[in-house]
Amino acid sequence: MRYALVSLNVPIRTSSFTYSYDETAFPDIIYRRVCVPFGARRMTGFVLETSDVRPEGDFEIKGIIRVIDKEMVITSDLVELGRGMSHLYKASLGQCLSLMVPNARREVENSPFYEQTPFSPIERLTPEQDGVISRFWAAYGEGRRLFYLYGVTGSGKSEVYLRIAQEVIRRGGQVLYLVPEITLTEQMSADVYLRFSKRVSILHSALTASQRLKAAAMIRKGEVDLVIGARSACFAPFRNLGLIILDEEHENSYKSGSTPRYHARQVAQMRSRISSCPLIMGSATPSFEAFEMMREGRIETLRMNSRIGRGAFPSVRIVSLLGQKGNISPILAKEMSSELDKGNGVILFLNRRGYAHGIVCNSCGEAVKCPNCSISLTYHKSKRRLVCHTCGYSESLVESCPSCHSHDLVVSGGGTEMIEEELRMLFPFKRIVRLDSDSADGNKKFVAETLASFKNGETDILLGTQMIAKGLNFPKATLVGVVNADATIFLPDFRADERTFQLLEQVAGRVGRYRADGKVIIQTSQVSNPAIRAVENRLGDEFYYSELAERRKVGFPPYCRLVNLTIRSKNGEKACLATDDLHRCALSVFNGLDGIEVFPPSSCLIERKNTYYRYHVLVRSSERAFPVLLNRLDVLLASYKVPSSTYLEIDTDPVDMM
């Protein structure tokens, strides 16, 4: 009789348990999945270790029921990665390992605005691209492992990634290419397969579990040279990982929204260390965390300041919305008319779908809210329905105020449907298409046909949300109009200006890639906002330095580390009391520790979400004290008992507090 240590996907800190098995029946089970009894249930777990020695203690050891896999599905590197994730994100090892096998758990990865990478090779690199590649290999030869390709939109970063990847593969290594979302068209898939001799695996959420398992086996055997995928691809079981590329590093979609709440950037850094391979991150708009690492020299910076070919940076003009009637200002309408008369294309961007942001009562001032969430319902005129963009609840358009029963209801805040209606009045003879998640409705064919129509000149005006903020590199487009830049500015988040800058800079990058007459018009009520002015004057670095100085003064990331402890329950009073208890326990655990601060409990920004009331306790530490914080969190989690029907969620380094 032999014994196996099996890790299970359970939310308790000790998630590994001993089971017995007959070696003649199950001769080779290490790093395979097995079916085991766990209480009254049967569960799937991962075998981490085997031994002839029975663990000490007077307890029953149950037997393994069956072995699921003929071959190992995880590797020693992934187990080490799982242990690191468990410590950082305070999830069990079993929960972390469950992310790494396709049919153990499936994450939803949905970020619809990734700039599609051109994989077909170009004949000749620019001197700047050549120089960056040379600097990479020189620095890598000197022992540098972390790199950042900081290049303006249209500078040719993708080709730099791919040239370095080809050389790593030539030397016998495998390459992981992480992107915010997989949106490869059939043509692009053909390009990447051709360029890398068909030894490519493209991982995305549309693959079935069996397809993902087959791809994982090929990667593990070394039959795949290049793996392209969204954040969960960082768990691919490489045989000889030689390079990690993390494109568009600043994107929030790299952060998981469920336990364990990992960030692909941090996991990629762990894998880089474990595999002793270089990691190249890149963006035109780095996260503040990455920018500070570059400034301190912890990451080797590779700069690309020029657009390739005949591309030139567009002119940017700020237009005040104060006192304006309608959503399209006369200035923007005039510029649109001028470009359309020349036969050029226009892109209009508004990060708000639906017809109106809400329905408000003119008598009592109350907005019509979602019954499940503490937010207003969005009016969708085309369907005559009110929809919650958080939980998906919808109802027919109301005719009277739910609070005072007045019939004097007005719409508040325009969405893409309203803008489309206004455009058809301004330009009745122009071909206008709206592209957002409502019009697309999950239909990728519709999205592809819409973009192709604009590219081929069959559409004059393309209106959309973040779905069109990236990926539109069309010579026809000469004007980008941002209908209202205020949506991100007024978010109650210290990262509001950072996100505003990143989004506007990326939107502005949609024109001027092929010609020198690109224009960008940004409409806003906040004309003096530093993020908007930075985009207007192309002062990105100056904006980063100024904003970082403010962050340092108040002790916000990247000058601190945060852990957000959230309590949720369908009973609001129970959630509130449990959060108070959590706060008292946290104060006792962290009391007197230098560099660690526990904030008072408060409701989350969206207090009620999908029928759950939510309150949180935020813990802040200096970088120096962060290891102590992680260790003491284990003490807190062991001493705090979560009440029944109440849930505790732990988010290390949260990207938002919503």
C-alpha positions as CSV (number, residue, x, y, z in Angstrom):
1,M,0.0,0.0,0.0
2,R,1.3,3.5,-0.9
3,Y,0.1,6.9,0.0
4,A,-0.5,10.0,-2.1
5,L,-0.8,13.7,-1.1
6,V,-3.8,15.0,-3.1
7,S,-4.6,18.7,-3.5
8,L,-8.3,19.4,-3.8
9,N,-10.2,22.5,-5.1
10,V,-11.6,23.5,-1.7
11,P,-11.5,27.0,-0.2
12,I,-9.8,26.0,3.1
13,R,-6.1,26.8,3.6
14,T,-5.1,23.2,4.1
15,S,-6.3,21.7,0.8
16,S,-4.0,18.7,0.5
17,F,-5.0,15.4,2.0
18,T,-3.5,11.9,2.2
19,Y,-5.1,9.0,0.4
20,S,-4.0,5.4,-0.1
21,Y,-3.7,3.5,-3.3
22,D,-2.6,0.2,-4.8
23,E,0.6,0.7,-6.8
24,T,-0.2,-2.4,-9.0
25,A,-3.6,-0.9,-10.0
26,F,-2.3,2.7,-10.3
27,P,1.4,2.5,-11.1
28,D,2.1,6.1,-12.1
29,I,-0.1,8.8,-10.6
30,I,2.2,11.8,-9.8
31,Y,0.9,15.1,-11.3
32,R,-2.2,13.4,-12.5
33,R,-5.8,14.0,-11.5
34,V,-7.5,11.4,-9.4
35,C,-11.1,10.9,-8.1
36,V,-11.2,10.7,-4.3
37,P,-13.9,10.6,-1.6
38,F,-14.1,13.9,0.4
39,G,-16.8,13.8,3.1
40,A,-20.0,12.7,1.4
41,R,-18.8,13.9,-2.0
42,R,-16.4,12.6,-4.7
43,M,-13.9,15.2,-5.8
44,T,-11.1,15.6,-8.4
45,G,-7.7,16.4,-7.0
46,F,-4.1,16.6,-8.1
47,V,-1.4,14.1,-6.9
48,L,1.5,16.1,-5.6
49,E,3.6,13.5,-3.8
50,T,3.7,9.7,-3.2
51,S,5.3,7.8,-0.4
52,D,5.5,4.3,1.2
53,V,5.3,5.8,4.7
54,R,1.9,6.3,6.3
55,P,1.5,9.7,7.9
56,E,1.6,9.8,11.7
57,G,-1.7,10.2,13.4
58,D,-4.7,8.1,14.4
59,F,-7.1,8.9,11.5
60,E,-8.7,7.0,8.7
61,I,-7.0,7.1,5.3
62,K,-9.5,6.6,2.4
63,G,-8.5,5.2,-0.9
64,I,-8.2,6.7,-4.3
65,I,-11.2,5.7,-6.4
66,R,-9.7,6.1,-9.9
67,V,-7.0,7.9,-11.8
68,I,-8.4,10.2,-14.5
69,D,-5.3,11.0,-16.6
70,K,-3.0,8.6,-18.5
71,E,-0.3,11.3,-18.5
72,M,0.6,14.1,-16.1
73,V,-1.4,17.2,-16.5
74,I,0.6,19.6,-14.4
75,T,4.4,20.0,-13.9
76,S,6.7,20.7,-11.0
77,D,7.1,24.2,-12.3
78,L,3.3,24.7,-12.1
79,V,3.1,23.3,-8.6
80,E,5.8,25.8,-7.6
81,L,3.8,28.5,-9.3
82,G,0.6,27.4,-7.5
83,R,2.4,27.6,-4.1
84,G,3.5,31.1,-4.9
85,M,0.0,32.1,-6.0
86,S,-1.5,30.6,-2.9
87,H,0.7,32.7,-0.7
88,L,0.2,35.9,-2.6
89,Y,-3.5,35.7,-3.3
90,K,-4.5,33.8,-0.1
91,A,-6.3,31.0,-2.0
92,S,-5.7,27.3,-1.3
93,L,-3.2,25.4,-3.4
94,G,-6.0,23.3,-4.8
95,Q,-7.9,26.4,-6.0
96,C,-4.7,27.6,-7.7
97,L,-4.0,24.3,-9.4
98,S,-7.6,24.0,-10.6
99,L,-6.9,27.0,-12.8
100,M,-4.2,25.1,-14.6
101,V,-6.2,22.2,-16.1
102,P,-8.8,23.0,-18.8
103,N,-11.8,21.0,-17.5
104,A,-11.1,21.5,-13.8
105,R,-12.3,25.0,-14.0
106,R,-13.0,27.5,-16.8
107,E,-12.5,31.2,-16.5
108,V,-14.5,33.7,-18.5
109,E,-12.0,36.0,-20.2
110,N,-13.8,38.8,-22.0
111,S,-12.1,42.0,-22.9
112,P,-13.4,43.1,-26.3
113,F,-10.9,45.8,-27.2
114,Y,-7.5,44.1,-27.8
115,E,-5.5,45.5,-30.7
116,Q,-5.1,42.6,-33.1
117,T,-1.5,41.7,-33.7
118,P,-0.3,41.4,-37.4
119,F,1.6,38.1,-37.5
120,S,2.6,38.2,-41.2
121,P,6.3,39.1,-41.4
122,I,7.4,42.5,-42.7
123,E,10.4,42.6,-45.1
124,R,12.5,45.3,-43.4
125,L,12.7,46.6,-39.9
126,T,13.1,50.2,-39.1
127,P,16.4,51.3,-37.5
128,E,14.5,51.8,-34.2
129,Q,13.1,48.3,-34.3
130,D,16.6,46.9,-35.1
131,G,18.1,48.9,-32.3
132,V,15.5,47.7,-29.7
133,I,16.1,44.0,-30.6
134,S,19.9,44.5,-30.3
135,R,19.5,46.2,-26.9
136,F,17.3,43.3,-25.7
137,W,19.8,40.6,-26.6
138,A,22.7,42.7,-25.1
139,A,20.9,43.2,-21.8
140,Y,19.7,39.6,-21.7
141,G,23.3,38.5,-22.2
142,E,24.2,40.7,-19.2
143,G,21.7,38.8,-17.0
144,R,18.7,41.1,-17.2
145,R,15.4,39.1,-17.1
146,L,12.6,41.7,-17.0
147,F,12.0,44.1,-20.0
148,Y,9.4,46.6,-21.0
149,L,8.8,47.6,-24.6
150,Y,7.5,51.1,-24.1
151,G,6.4,52.2,-27.6
152,V,3.9,54.7,-29.0
153,T,0.9,53.4,-30.9
154,G,1.9,52.4,-34.4
155,S,5.6,52.0,-33.6
156,G,5.8,48.3,-34.6
157,K,6.1,46.7,-31.2
158,S,4.4,43.5,-32.5
159,E,7.1,42.8,-35.0
160,V,9.8,43.3,-32.4
161,Y,8.1,40.7,-30.1
162,L,7.8,38.2,-33.0
163,R,11.5,38.6,-34.2
164,I,12.7,37.9,-30.6
165,A,10.3,35.0,-30.3
166,Q,11.6,33.5,-33.6
167,E,15.2,33.7,-32.3
168,V,14.2,32.0,-28.9
169,I,12.5,29.2,-30.8
170,R,15.5,28.8,-33.1
171,R,17.6,28.3,-29.9
172,G,15.2,25.5,-28.8
173,G,12.9,27.4,-26.4
174,Q,9.2,27.8,-26.3
175,V,7.4,31.1,-26.2
176,L,4.3,32.3,-24.3
177,Y,2.5,35.3,-25.9
178,L,-0.1,36.7,-23.6
179,V,-2.8,39.1,-24.9
180,P,-5.8,40.7,-23.2
181,E,-8.2,38.7,-25.4
182,I,-8.0,36.4,-28.3
183,T,-9.7,37.9,-31.3
184,L,-7.7,36.3,-34.1
185,T,-9.5,36.2,-37.5
186,E,-9.1,33.2,-39.8
187,Q,-6.6,35.2,-41.9
188,M,-4.5,36.1,-38.9
189,S,-4.6,32.5,-37.7
190,A,-3.2,31.4,-41.1
191,D,-0.5,34.1,-40.8
192,V,0.7,32.9,-37.4
193,Y,0.6,29.2,-38.3
194,L,2.6,29.9,-41.5
195,R,5.2,32.1,-39.8
196,F,5.9,29.6,-37.0
197,S,5.8,26.4,-39.1
198,K,2.3,25.4,-37.7
199,R,3.9,24.6,-34.3
200,V,1.4,27.0,-32.7
201,S,-1.3,26.7,-30.1
202,I,-3.9,29.4,-29.8
203,L,-5.7,29.1,-26.4
204,H,-9.1,30.8,-25.9
205,S,-12.3,30.3,-24.0
206,A,-14.2,29.0,-27.1
207,L,-12.1,25.8,-27.1
208,T,-13.8,22.7,-25.6
209,A,-12.2,21.0,-22.5
210,S,-10.9,18.2,-24.7
211,Q,-9.4,20.6,-27.2
212,R,-7.6,22.4,-24.4
213,L,-6.3,19.2,-22.9
214,K,-5.0,18.1,-26.2
215,A,-3.2,21.4,-26.7
216,A,-1.8,21.2,-23.2
217,A,-0.4,17.7,-23.9
218,M,1.3,18.9,-27.1
219,I,2.8,21.9,-25.2
220,R,4.1,19.6,-22.5
221,K,5.7,17.3,-25.0
222,G,7.5,20.1,-26.7
223,E,5.4,19.8,-29.9
224,V,4.4,23.5,-29.8
225,D,6.8,26.4,-30.1
226,L,4.4,29.3,-29.6
227,V,1.4,29.6,-27.3
228,I,-0.9,32.6,-27.8
229,G,-3.7,33.2,-25.3
230,A,-5.4,35.4,-22.8
231,R,-4.6,35.4,-19.1
232,S,-5.2,31.7,-18.3
233,A,-2.6,30.8,-20.9
234,C,0.0,31.7,-18.3
235,F,-0.6,28.3,-16.8
236,A,0.3,26.3,-20.0
237,P,2.6,23.3,-19.1
238,F,5.7,24.2,-21.0
239,R,8.5,21.8,-21.4
240,N,11.2,24.4,-22.1
241,L,9.8,27.9,-21.6
242,G,12.3,30.4,-23.1
243,L,10.3,33.7,-23.4
244,I,7.2,35.3,-22.0
245,I,5.6,38.2,-23.9
246,L,2.8,40.2,-22.1
247,D,1.3,42.6,-24.6
248,E,-0.8,45.6,-23.6
249,E,0.4,45.2,-20.0
250,H,-1.9,48.0,-18.7
251,E,-5.2,46.2,-19.5
252,N,-7.4,45.4,-16.5
253,S,-8.6,42.2,-18.2
254,Y,-5.3,40.6,-17.0
255,K,-6.8,40.6,-13.5
256,S,-9.1,37.7,-12.6
257,G,-12.4,38.6,-11.1
258,S,-12.9,35.4,-9.1
259,T,-10.9,33.5,-6.5
260,P,-7.9,33.3,-6.8
261,R,-7.9,36.9,-7.9
262,Y,-4.6,36.7,-9.7
263,H,-3.0,39.2,-12.1
264,A,-1.4,37.7,-15.2
265,R,1.4,40.3,-14.9
266,Q,2.4,39.0,-11.5
267,V,2.0,35.4,-12.5
268,A,4.1,36.0,-15.6
269,Q,6.9,37.4,-13.4
270,M,6.7,34.3,-11.2
271,R,7.0,32.0,-14.2
272,S,9.9,34.1,-15.5
273,R,11.7,33.5,-12.2
274,I,10.8,29.8,-12.0
275,S,11.8,29.1,-15.6
276,S,14.8,31.5,-15.6
277,C,13.5,33.0,-18.9
278,P,13.0,36.7,-20.0
279,L,9.7,38.4,-19.7
280,I,8.9,41.3,-22.1
281,M,5.9,43.4,-21.2
282,G,4.8,46.2,-23.5
283,S,2.3,49.0,-24.1
284,A,2.0,52.5,-25.3
285,T,0.4,53.4,-22.0
286,P,2.0,51.4,-19.2
287,S,0.4,50.8,-15.8
288,F,1.7,53.1,-13.1
289,E,3.2,50.1,-11.4
290,A,5.2,49.2,-14.5
291,F,6.2,52.8,-15.2
292,E,7.6,53.1,-11.6
293,M,9.5,49.8,-12.0
294,M,11.0,51.2,-15.2
295,R,11.9,54.5,-13.5
296,E,13.6,52.7,-10.7
297,G,15.6,50.5,-13.1
298,R,13.9,47.2,-11.9
299,I,12.8,46.6,-15.5
300,E,15.0,47.2,-18.5
301,T,13.2,49.8,-20.7
302,L,13.2,49.5,-24.5
303,R,11.8,52.7,-25.9
304,M,10.1,53.2,-29.3
305,N,9.2,56.8,-30.0
306,S,8.4,56.8,-33.7
307,R,5.6,55.5,-35.9
308,I,6.6,53.3,-38.8
309,G,6.1,54.1,-42.4
310,R,4.3,57.3,-43.3
311,G,2.4,57.4,-40.0
312,A,2.4,60.6,-38.0
313,F,0.8,61.6,-34.7
314,P,-2.6,63.2,-35.1
315,S,-3.5,66.7,-34.0
316,V,-5.6,66.6,-30.9
317,R,-8.2,69.3,-30.0
318,I,-10.2,69.6,-26.8
319,V,-13.8,70.8,-27.0
320,S,-15.8,71.9,-23.9
321,L,-19.2,70.4,-23.4
322,L,-20.3,73.1,-21.0
323,G,-23.2,75.0,-22.5
324,Q,-23.5,72.6,-25.5
325,K,-26.9,71.4,-26.7
326,G,-26.9,67.8,-27.9
327,N,-24.1,65.3,-27.7
328,I,-22.3,66.3,-30.9
329,S,-20.8,69.8,-30.6
330,P,-20.8,72.1,-33.6
331,I,-17.0,71.8,-33.8
332,L,-17.1,68.0,-34.0
333,A,-20.0,68.1,-36.4
334,K,-18.1,70.5,-38.7
335,E,-14.9,68.4,-38.7
336,M,-16.9,65.3,-39.3
337,S,-18.6,66.9,-42.3
338,S,-15.3,68.1,-43.7
339,E,-13.7,64.6,-43.5
340,L,-16.8,62.9,-44.9
341,D,-16.9,65.2,-47.8
342,K,-13.3,64.2,-48.6
343,G,-14.4,60.5,-48.7
344,N,-12.6,59.8,-45.4
345,G,-13.9,57.7,-42.5
346,V,-14.9,58.9,-39.0
347,I,-14.7,56.9,-35.8
348,L,-16.8,58.1,-32.8
349,F,-16.1,56.7,-29.4
350,L,-18.4,56.7,-26.3
351,N,-17.8,54.3,-23.4
352,R,-21.4,53.9,-22.6
353,R,-23.9,51.6,-24.3
354,G,-27.7,51.9,-24.3
355,Y,-29.8,54.9,-25.0
356,A,-29.5,56.7,-21.7
357,H,-27.5,56.1,-18.5
358,G,-30.7,56.2,-16.5
359,I,-34.3,57.3,-16.1
360,V,-34.8,60.0,-13.5
361,C,-38.0,61.4,-11.9
362,N,-38.4,65.1,-12.5
363,S,-40.6,65.4,-9.4
364,C,-38.7,63.6,-6.6
365,G,-35.2,63.2,-8.3
366,E,-35.1,59.5,-7.8
367,A,-33.5,57.3,-10.5
368,V,-35.0,53.9,-11.4
369,K,-32.7,51.4,-9.8
370,C,-32.0,47.7,-10.2
371,P,-33.7,45.6,-7.6
372,N,-30.6,43.4,-7.2
373,C,-27.9,46.1,-7.3
374,S,-27.5,49.6,-5.9
375,I,-27.1,51.2,-9.3
376,S,-29.4,52.8,-11.9
377,L,-31.0,50.9,-14.7
378,T,-29.8,51.8,-18.2
379,Y,-32.5,52.6,-20.8
380,H,-32.3,50.7,-24.1
381,K,-34.6,52.4,-26.5
382,S,-34.4,49.9,-29.3
383,K,-35.9,47.2,-26.9
384,R,-37.9,49.6,-24.8
385,R,-36.3,48.0,-21.7
386,L,-34.4,49.1,-18.6
387,V,-31.3,46.9,-18.1
388,C,-28.8,46.5,-15.3
389,H,-25.2,46.4,-16.8
390,T,-24.0,44.7,-13.6
391,C,-26.2,41.7,-13.0
392,G,-28.2,41.6,-16.3
393,Y,-31.6,42.2,-14.8
394,S,-34.1,43.8,-17.2
395,E,-37.7,45.1,-17.1
396,S,-40.0,46.9,-19.5
397,L,-39.8,50.7,-19.6
398,V,-41.7,52.2,-16.7
399,E,-44.3,54.9,-17.2
400,S,-44.3,56.3,-13.6
401,C,-41.8,56.8,-10.9
402,P,-41.5,53.7,-8.5
403,S,-41.0,56.1,-5.6
404,C,-43.6,58.9,-6.0
405,H,-45.6,57.5,-9.0
406,S,-45.1,60.7,-11.0
407,H,-45.2,60.4,-14.8
408,D,-42.7,63.2,-15.2
409,L,-39.7,61.0,-16.2
410,V,-36.6,62.1,-18.1
411,V,-33.6,60.4,-19.5
412,S,-30.2,61.2,-18.1
413,G,-26.8,60.8,-19.8
414,G,-26.6,59.7,-23.4
415,G,-25.4,56.3,-24.6
416,T,-24.4,55.0,-28.0
417,E,-28.0,54.4,-29.1
418,M,-28.8,58.1,-28.4
419,I,-25.6,59.2,-30.3
420,E,-26.6,57.0,-33.3
421,E,-30.0,58.7,-33.4
422,E,-28.4,62.1,-33.3
423,L,-26.0,61.2,-36.0
424,R,-28.7,60.0,-38.3
425,M,-30.4,63.4,-37.9
426,L,-27.1,65.3,-38.6
427,F,-25.9,63.1,-41.5
428,P,-29.1,61.5,-43.0
429,F,-27.3,60.4,-46.2
430,K,-24.2,58.8,-44.6
431,R,-23.7,55.2,-43.8
432,I,-23.6,54.9,-40.0
433,V,-22.9,51.7,-38.0
434,R,-23.0,51.2,-34.3
435,L,-20.7,48.6,-32.8
436,D,-21.1,47.8,-29.1
437,S,-21.9,44.6,-27.1
438,D,-25.7,45.2,-27.7
439,S,-25.5,45.4,-31.5
440,A,-22.9,42.6,-31.6
441,D,-24.8,40.4,-29.2
442,G,-22.0,37.9,-29.1
443,N,-22.0,37.5,-32.9
444,K,-18.3,37.6,-34.0
445,K,-19.3,37.3,-37.6
446,F,-21.3,40.6,-37.3
447,V,-18.3,42.3,-35.7
448,A,-15.9,41.1,-38.4
449,E,-18.3,42.1,-41.2
450,T,-18.8,45.6,-39.6
451,L,-15.1,46.2,-39.3
452,A,-14.5,45.0,-42.9
453,S,-17.3,47.2,-44.1
454,F,-15.6,50.2,-42.5
455,K,-12.2,49.2,-43.9
456,N,-13.6,48.8,-47.4
457,G,-15.3,52.2,-47.4
458,E,-18.8,50.8,-47.3
459,T,-19.4,52.6,-43.9
460,D,-18.8,56.3,-43.4
461,I,-19.1,56.6,-39.6
462,L,-18.3,53.9,-37.1
463,L,-19.7,54.5,-33.7
464,G,-18.9,52.3,-30.7
465,T,-17.7,51.6,-27.2
466,Q,-14.4,50.1,-26.1
467,M,-14.9,47.5,-28.8
468,I,-13.6,50.0,-31.3
469,A,-11.0,51.7,-29.0
470,K,-8.4,49.4,-30.4
471,G,-7.8,47.2,-33.4
472,L,-8.8,49.7,-36.1
473,N,-5.7,50.4,-38.2
474,F,-7.5,51.6,-41.3
475,P,-6.1,54.1,-43.8
476,K,-9.6,55.4,-44.5
477,A,-10.1,56.7,-40.9
478,T,-8.8,60.3,-40.5
479,L,-10.9,61.6,-37.6
480,V,-11.6,60.1,-34.2
481,G,-14.2,61.9,-32.0
482,V,-14.5,61.1,-28.3
483,V,-18.1,62.1,-27.6
484,N,-17.7,62.4,-23.8
485,A,-14.5,61.8,-22.0
486,D,-16.0,62.4,-18.6
487,A,-17.2,58.8,-18.0
488,T,-13.9,57.6,-16.6
489,I,-12.8,60.9,-15.1
490,F,-15.6,60.9,-12.5
491,L,-15.1,57.3,-11.4
492,P,-14.7,57.2,-7.6
493,D,-11.2,55.6,-7.9
494,F,-7.7,57.0,-7.4
495,R,-6.9,55.4,-10.8
496,A,-9.5,57.5,-12.7
497,D,-7.0,59.8,-14.3
498,E,-4.7,57.0,-15.2
499,R,-7.4,55.1,-16.9
500,T,-8.7,58.2,-18.7
501,F,-5.2,58.8,-20.1
502,Q,-4.7,55.2,-21.2
503,L,-8.1,55.0,-22.9
504,L,-7.8,58.3,-24.7
505,E,-4.3,57.7,-25.8
506,Q,-5.3,54.3,-27.2
507,V,-8.3,55.8,-28.9
508,A,-6.2,58.6,-30.4
509,G,-3.9,56.0,-31.8
510,R,-6.5,54.8,-34.2
511,V,-5.7,57.5,-36.7
512,G,-2.4,58.8,-38.2
513,R,-0.9,55.3,-38.7
514,Y,-0.8,55.6,-42.5
515,R,-1.0,59.3,-43.2
516,A,-0.1,62.7,-41.7
517,D,-3.6,64.3,-41.6
518,G,-5.1,62.4,-38.7
519,K,-7.3,64.4,-36.2
520,V,-8.7,63.7,-32.8
521,I,-11.4,65.7,-31.1
522,I,-12.1,65.1,-27.4
523,Q,-15.3,66.5,-25.9
524,T,-15.4,66.9,-22.1
525,S,-16.6,69.2,-19.4
526,Q,-13.2,68.9,-17.7
527,V,-11.0,70.7,-20.2
528,S,-8.2,71.2,-17.7
529,N,-8.0,67.6,-16.6
530,P,-4.3,66.6,-16.5
531,A,-4.9,63.3,-18.3
532,I,-6.8,65.0,-21.1
533,R,-4.2,67.7,-21.5
534,A,-1.4,65.1,-21.6
535,V,-3.1,63.4,-24.5
536,E,-3.6,66.8,-26.3
537,N,0.0,67.8,-25.9
538,R,1.6,64.4,-26.1
539,L,3.1,64.8,-22.6
540,G,2.6,61.2,-21.5
541,D,5.8,60.9,-19.4
542,E,5.2,64.3,-17.7
543,F,1.7,63.1,-16.8
544,Y,3.1,59.9,-15.3
545,Y,5.7,61.8,-13.2
546,S,3.2,64.3,-12.0
547,E,0.6,61.7,-11.1
548,L,3.2,59.5,-9.4
549,A,4.3,62.5,-7.2
550,E,0.7,62.8,-6.0
551,R,0.4,59.1,-5.4
552,R,3.6,59.2,-3.3
553,K,2.2,62.0,-1.2
554,V,-0.9,60.1,-0.2
555,G,0.6,56.7,-0.2
556,F,-1.3,55.1,-3.0
557,P,0.0,52.3,-5.4
558,P,2.6,51.9,-6.6
559,Y,4.0,53.3,-3.3
560,C,2.1,50.9,-1.2
561,R,0.5,47.4,-1.4
562,L,-3.2,46.9,-0.8
563,V,-5.3,43.9,0.2
564,N,-9.0,44.3,0.0
565,L,-11.1,42.0,2.3
566,T,-14.8,41.9,1.2
567,I,-17.7,40.4,3.0
568,R,-20.8,39.7,1.1
569,S,-24.2,38.3,2.1
570,K,-27.8,38.5,1.0
571,N,-28.6,39.8,4.5
572,G,-27.4,43.3,4.7
573,E,-27.3,43.5,8.5
574,K,-25.4,40.2,8.7
575,A,-22.8,41.4,6.2
576,C,-22.3,44.7,8.1
577,L,-21.9,42.9,11.5
578,A,-19.5,40.4,10.0
579,T,-17.4,43.2,8.5
580,D,-17.2,44.9,11.9
581,D,-16.0,41.6,13.4
582,L,-13.5,41.2,10.6
583,H,-12.2,44.7,11.2
584,R,-11.8,44.1,15.0
585,C,-9.9,40.9,14.3
586,A,-7.7,42.6,11.7
587,L,-6.8,45.4,14.2
588,S,-5.7,42.8,16.7
589,V,-3.6,40.8,14.2
590,F,-1.9,43.8,12.7
591,N,-1.6,46.0,15.8
592,G,1.8,47.6,16.3
593,L,3.2,46.3,13.0
594,D,5.3,49.1,11.4
595,G,4.2,50.0,7.8
596,I,0.8,48.3,8.0
597,E,-2.5,50.2,8.3
598,V,-6.0,48.9,8.6
599,F,-8.8,51.2,7.3
600,P,-12.2,51.3,9.0
601,P,-14.9,49.1,7.4
602,S,-17.1,50.7,4.8
603,S,-19.6,49.7,2.1
604,C,-18.2,48.9,-1.4
605,L,-18.8,51.5,-4.0
606,I,-21.5,49.3,-5.4
607,E,-23.0,48.3,-2.0
608,R,-25.5,45.8,-3.4
609,K,-24.5,43.6,-6.3
610,N,-26.5,40.8,-7.8
611,T,-28.6,40.5,-4.6
612,Y,-25.5,40.5,-2.3
613,Y,-24.7,43.3,0.2
614,R,-21.0,44.1,0.2
615,Y,-18.7,45.7,2.7
616,H,-15.0,45.7,2.9
617,V,-11.9,46.3,5.1
618,L,-8.9,47.6,3.3
619,V,-5.4,46.9,4.5
620,R,-2.4,48.9,3.3
621,S,1.3,48.3,3.7
622,S,4.6,49.6,2.5
623,E,6.5,47.5,0.1
624,R,9.0,46.6,2.8
625,A,6.2,45.5,5.2
626,F,4.3,43.5,2.5
627,P,5.9,40.1,3.3
628,V,4.9,40.6,7.0
629,L,1.4,41.5,5.9
630,L,1.1,38.3,3.8
631,N,2.3,36.2,6.7
632,R,0.0,37.8,9.2
633,L,-3.0,37.5,6.9
634,D,-2.7,33.7,7.4
635,V,-3.1,34.4,11.2
636,L,-6.1,36.5,10.5
637,L,-7.8,33.9,8.2
638,A,-7.1,31.2,10.8
639,S,-8.6,33.3,13.7
640,Y,-11.6,34.9,11.9
641,K,-14.7,32.6,11.5
642,V,-16.9,33.6,8.6
643,P,-20.6,33.4,9.6
644,S,-22.9,31.1,7.8
645,S,-24.5,32.4,4.5
646,T,-21.7,35.0,4.4
647,Y,-18.6,35.0,2.2
648,L,-15.1,36.4,2.5
649,E,-13.3,37.5,-0.7
650,I,-9.6,38.4,-0.7
651,D,-8.2,40.6,-3.4
652,T,-4.4,41.3,-3.3
653,D,-3.4,44.3,-5.2
654,P,-6.9,45.1,-6.4
655,V,-7.3,47.1,-9.7
656,D,-10.6,48.6,-8.6
657,M,-12.8,48.9,-5.5
658,M,-16.2,48.6,-7.2
